[in-house]
């Protein structure tokens, strides 16, 4: 439902296609329980754009698979591994 106020429109929480800030932590928790993530979910977890996810899959930094007629899904474990490798690099752990 869109409420019109003058020339500006307000979108109610119920109709918002993107999760609102208070819903973000729940979305991250749900995404991390799945084996395969949508490109947008992986992008949100890594705080990068969807296009970066596509590029990283092409470069081999993330592992993904195509399902159906070409929808790309990212393996959750490859996201976890990428995060861990950057933590190790950043903090000098071996």
Secondary structure as a PSIPRED ss2 file (coil, helix, strand):
# PSIPRED VFORMAT (PSIPRED V4.0)

   1 X C   1.000  0.000  0.000
   2 X E   0.000  0.000  1.000
   3 X E   0.000  0.000  1.000
   4 X E   0.000  0.000  1.000
   5 X E   0.000  0.000  1.000
   6 X C   1.000  0.000  0.000
   7 X C   1.000  0.000  0.000
   8 X E   0.000  0.000  1.000
   9 X E   0.000  0.000  1.000
  10 X E   0.000  0.000  1.000
  11 X E   0.000  0.000  1.000
  12 X C   1.000  0.000  0.000
  13 X H   0.000  1.000  0.000
  14 X H   0.000  1.000  0.000
  15 X H   0.000  1.000  0.000
  16 X C   1.000  0.000  0.000
  17 X C   1.000  0.000  0.000
  18 X C   1.000  0.000  0.000
  19 X C   1.000  0.000  0.000
  20 X C   1.000  0.000  0.000
  21 X H   0.000  1.000  0.000
  22 X H   0.000  1.000  0.000
  23 X H   0.000  1.000  0.000
  24 X H   0.000  1.000  0.000
  25 X H   0.000  1.000  0.000
  26 X H   0.000  1.000  0.000
  27 X H   0.000  1.000  0.000
  28 X H   0.000  1.000  0.000
  29 X H   0.000  1.000  0.000
  30 X H   0.000  1.000  0.000
  31 X H   0.000  1.000  0.000
  32 X H   0.000  1.000  0.000
  33 X H   0.000  1.000  0.000
  34 X C   1.000  0.000  0.000
  35 X C   1.000  0.000  0.000
  36 X E   0.000  0.000  1.000
  37 X E   0.000  0.000  1.000
  38 X E   0.000  0.000  1.000
  39 X H   0.000  1.000  0.000
  40 X H   0.000  1.000  0.000
  41 X H   0.000  1.000  0.000
  42 X H   0.000  1.000  0.000
  43 X H   0.000  1.000  0.000
  44 X H   0.000  1.000  0.000
  45 X H   0.000  1.000  0.000
  46 X H   0.000  1.000  0.000
  47 X C   1.000  0.000  0.000
  48 X C   1.000  0.000  0.000
  49 X C   1.000  0.000  0.000
  50 X H   0.000  1.000  0.000
  51 X H   0.000  1.000  0.000
  52 X H   0.000  1.000  0.000
  53 X H   0.000  1.000  0.000
  54 X H   0.000  1.000  0.000
  55 X H   0.000  1.000  0.000
  56 X H   0.000  1.000  0.000
  57 X H   0.000  1.000  0.000
  58 X H   0.000  1.000  0.000
  59 X H   0.000  1.000  0.000
  60 X C   1.000  0.000  0.000
  61 X C   1.000  0.000  0.000
  62 X C   1.000  0.000  0.000
  63 X C   1.000  0.000  0.000
  64 X E   0.000  0.000  1.000
  65 X E   0.000  0.000  1.000
  66 X E   0.000  0.000  1.000
  67 X E   0.000  0.000  1.000
  68 X C   1.000  0.000  0.000
  69 X C   1.000  0.000  0.000
  70 X C   1.000  0.000  0.000
  71 X E   0.000  0.000  1.000
  72 X E   0.000  0.000  1.000
  73 X E   0.000  0.000  1.000
  74 X E   0.000  0.000  1.000
  75 X E   0.000  0.000  1.000
  76 X H   0.000  1.000  0.000
  77 X H   0.000  1.000  0.000
  78 X H   0.000  1.000  0.000
  79 X H   0.000  1.000  0.000
  80 X H   0.000  1.000  0.000
  81 X H   0.000  1.000  0.000
  82 X H   0.000  1.000  0.000
  83 X H   0.000  1.000  0.000
  84 X H   0.000  1.000  0.000
  85 X H   0.000  1.000  0.000
  86 X H   0.000  1.000  0.000
  87 X H   0.000  1.000  0.000
  88 X H   0.000  1.000  0.000
  89 X H   0.000  1.000  0.000
  90 X H   0.000  1.000  0.000
  91 X H   0.000  1.000  0.000
  92 X C   1.000  0.000  0.000
  93 X C   1.000  0.000  0.000
  94 X C   1.000  0.000  0.000
